[in-house]
Amino acid sequence: MLTFLIASLLPGRAQTAPDISSPQAILLDFDSGSVLYERAADTPSPPASIAKLMTMAVVFGEIDAGRLSQDTEFKVSEYAWRRGGAPSGGSTMFAAVNSTIKVSDLLRGAIIPSGNDAAIVLAEGISGNELAFTVRMNQEAKRLGLTGSVFVNSSGLADPDQKTTPRDMAKIAGSIIREHPDLYKIYSEPDFLWNKIRQNNRNPLLGMSLGADGFMTGYEKDAGFNVVGSAIQNGQRLIVVIMGAKSEKERAEDARKLLEWGFRSFESRTLFEPGQIVGEATLYGGARNGAPLTSDAPIRVLVSRMGDEKLVARIRFEGPVPAPVKKGEELARLMVYRGDQLALETPLVAAETVPAGPLWRRAMDGAYELVVSLLRQGYAKLTG
């Protein structure tokens, strides 16, 4: 892994974050992916009901791909009723055993009152049983690049093997907003009536005048209180995740503090325009020594509204990169740091095609890499 410092972007000091009590948290900007705040954001912990975000990500994908209709009806199995329904004593949509329910109602039952029964019925209806559905959940986790999550049920009910992280949950939240914007709107519906029982949306952020329009809460006795939220103000959307809070009040207040601070303190700044050369990746055996790097989209990061913040950008890649490389091929990652905190990570692609070089150049590069490899091995032995 090679890392090159390419710029110190802004001089000065960093923003002072609000004081929160929860042991785990992350706040990020939806459009740029900039991380504004994090605390133990990569520590795996039980998700409780916020695991349903991954359940919904899979279900939404089925609907938008045309493989599942919202008018399809699924039967409520005895397993779903006993484990997640009224007899379970947990959050439920109060689905009646052996009844059939439309997917559109099951979605609202799983999201608004966080019904465990609804989540299980959806899982069984799509994959035949809940265990098979969790395979889909973990496949989606891999697609999204989650590194600290393992899903073993669709509801978030307590299981020692089920873990996630604030950073992973923020990625799931962002993917739902980006890939399923119409279905995401369900998260902002205020209440849900089923079986003559009306239940209010459990997301406390919706009533705080923050511009919040989604997600949901979770609670597990040994893990504490969790919440995933998203809010938009003046066209800027932030995503917040709180995990392990000691009470409902603490998780709501900590989420509110972070969102208010984020909206008040930061604004978007474009670092590189689409097509602008960001740097260069070293090539091995190419017609030239390096491949210029760029991005197909604007690279933006949130910076202090006071202009008093230092950002450092680095290019990281596995290298030297073997030639040939094709235009548009991902070769590296741009890492932007706010102090010690990784504020932004985004892919960089080859700005142009670079063919393999002549035989003599490949031979020289090969000899050079052999020497460098031997030196690295020797250094490793000395310091190991």
Beta strands, then each sheet from edge to edge (+ up, - down):
strand 1: 2-10
strand 2: 24-29
strand 3: 35-39
strand 4: 73-75
strand 5: 100-102
strand 6: 191-194
strand 7: 197-200
strand 8: 212-214
strand 9: 217-220
strand 10: 224-233
strand 11: 236-245
strand 12: 266-272
strand 13: 279-284
strand 14: 290-294
strand 15: 299-304
strand 16: 311-317
strand 17: 321-322
strand 18: 330-338
strand 19: 341-350
sheet 1: 1+ 16- 18+ 19- 14+ 13- 17-
sheet 2: 3+ 2- 11+ 10- 8+
sheet 3: 3+ 2- 11+ 10- 9+
sheet 4: 4+ 5-
sheet 5: 6+ 7-
sheet 6: 12+ 15-
end
